[in-house]
């Protein structure tokens, strides 16, 4: 007999902050990135190419999988709302402008987020490392 959804235990990953989506509760959250910030910050991982008279950009690290027309992106940025964000498909880099979007925020319960570490954004790499040396005894 299959366990009911309510009976299944919520298993959290080892590093939830590295995930790009969380659906462990009724509020489904995604990490989103702003491609316009890649241009503003002169990200070294932005690539571009020309096709049919248009220039397109994308991310070499595949933080997002879409390729965007630069002219349309800049035109949208001149408007009040700007271009906006695209869903991250891989772990954002420290130089990315990242936010977490909750799809169904009203579905949250009184206990709050079951996976709060998911909201930890990549603001830089740790400034220390721990190495373990295992020796046979």
Number of C-alpha atoms within 10 A of each C-alpha: 3 6 8 7 8 7 8 9 9 12 8 13 11 7 9 16 19 18 18 20 22 21 11 15 15 15 19 16 20 21 26 23 23 19 26 20 15 19 14 8 11 11 14 11 14 15 13 16 11 10 9 5 6 12 15 18 19 21 18 13 14 15 22 21 15 16 15 16 17 17 12 13 17 14 11 15 14 10 9 7 8 14 17 13 18 17 20 23 18 16 19 23 17 12 15 20 19 22 17 19 17 16 12 11 12 9 12 15 12 6 6 10 15 16 17 10 14 22 20 12 19 17 13 9 8 7 5 6 6 5 6 6 6 6 5 4 3
